Amino acid sequence: MAQRVTRVCIVLTLVVGTVLFFPFFPGSFTLRLIEQEGQTILFSEAVHEGDVIVFNWIHSFEHIPWTEEYTIEADGTFLLHTITVAGFGAGIPANKGVTTVEDGMVVMRSIDERFDRFSWLHSQTALSSITIEGNIFIHGVDVEHHLPVALLVKGTENLWQRYRWTR
């Protein structure tokens, strides 16, 4: 009987300790590309707060390169920092952040727009790739053409991180 009481006390101590201290550890996240309708996970990769995600596009009408650079924030959102594009055309933002021209490319920095997720009708010709910290997450041809998809961050959303962003 004494052994059972000791075991119960140990288990309760571990559970209470986990509940009390878990919120102080950083969240772990997974970047997921999913089908919009069935929510089927197409691609998934572990990511961390501060990781840089880059979309590499070819504009569907202008046929010019276009990149968007985001970081993953502590609350699991995407923060847009930089857009680089070879010119302006249909759908290309004209006045975001601080705009300069560098090596023939229009560079818009300090945009600081936050997104919970991205949803789009996939194009194998428009999306060249999505990278995480410079490593390929997907190539455009890896996903079925015209499939409605969404990119989002899932994972542990702990109380400590939520508290930081609500202050």
Secondary structure, 3 states (H helix, E strand, C coil): CHHHHHHHHHHHHHHHHHHHHHHHCCCCEEEEEEECCCCCEEEEEEECCCCEEEEEEECCCCCCEEEEEEEECCCCCEEEEEEEECCCCCCCCCCCCEEEEECCEEEEECCCEEECEEEEECCCCCEEEEEECCEEEEEHHHCCCCCEEEEEEEECCCHHHHHHHHC
